[in-house]
Amino acid sequence: MKGFKELGLAMTGVFPVREAVDMAIATEKAGLGSLWFAEDYFFRGGIPYMAAAAMATERVRIGLGVVNPYSRHPALTAMEFATLDEMSNMRTIFGLGSGVPYWMSQMGFDIKKPLSRTRECVEVIRKILTGENITHDGDFFTTKDIQLVFKPVRSNPPIYLAFEGKMGLQLTGEIGDGAILSIFNTPGYVKFAWDRVKEGADKVGKSLDDFEMVSYLPMVIDDDLDKAFGLARDLMKLYVPHSQPGGPLMEYAGITSEDTLSFQKAEKEGKDVAHLLTDKMVLALGVVGDVESCIKQLQELSDAGANTLVAFPVPGTDPVKTAQILAKDIAPHLK
């Protein structure tokens, strides 16, 4: 599927749960199409957020972006997915990715073969969600006589995958119902992602008519451009040192391996990375500016193939105000 679908809002574990629920209610009231919750380790958990938001809202879609195939057995993931789908009355979208390597290493997980492990994890989850009795003996997971004691409200809820590189995106096209693109994606990267997704889909003869590409975007909408760029830069400096040097996200943003290595060096030395981020870099890595400028930037991403454009929270901005501006002043102008 190509063409604009909706605007959404993402929330991370920095928000107290009560605030996140209030923002979920406000987001639905504003008229946005979806809410997305991250599972960032050692922050607040994404699944409890989703459960709370599901019970407090009625219409907005609720996405999980993302859990990984290491820290939970797929049987537990399937159980949680089915429960959340019931709580939300089938409004949930489930996301799987290989996990942040640093966090995985902190917990002692061996993160070899992430694509093969994710493939098998999705396979086992889908089997369990049919409600049937499942026995599986694979390379990574074993299940013996497993069956949910309740009937899932959907036997095949949508599962989206989140990978940056070529092979992961191909896998996403092959077995996923959608893709969740990391923050810092650009129109060039969105096109790259679609081409790789299509390769995966073509491999198995799969249609992409209903496939959804979700784009997470650091977004600061403000007429005060100095303020907008400053807030965006303060968020970006926390993430760019951990980006892959020469990886496709940075490559399509025009940020060289040398740039990324300089970010890493500065962070290790305890220096402020912000001064290394030029205005050009900030504009490439996020959606920043006044309403008119943000409409243009978002339309370029939509034209490239991003269906659902999701505002990633930036400290110093008001998420509720952002949701209201997106719904009232920006969404009507996107196509």
Protein Blocks (a to p, Z undefined) as FASTA:
>chain_A
ZZjfbdcddddfkbcfklmmmmmmmmmmnopabdcddddehiacfklmmmmmmmmpmkbc
cddddddfklpcfklmmmmmmmmmmmnnopaccdddebjfklmmmnopacehkllmmmmm
mmmmmmmmnopacddddfkbccehiacfbdcfbfbdcdddddfblmlmmmmmmmmcbdcd
dehiafklmmmmmmmmmmmmmmnopafklgccdddddddddfblmlmmmmmmmmmmmmmm
mpcehiaklmmnopafklmmmmmmmmmnopafklmmcfklmmmmmccddfklmmmmmmmm
mmnopabdcddddehiafklmmmmmmmmmmmmgZZ
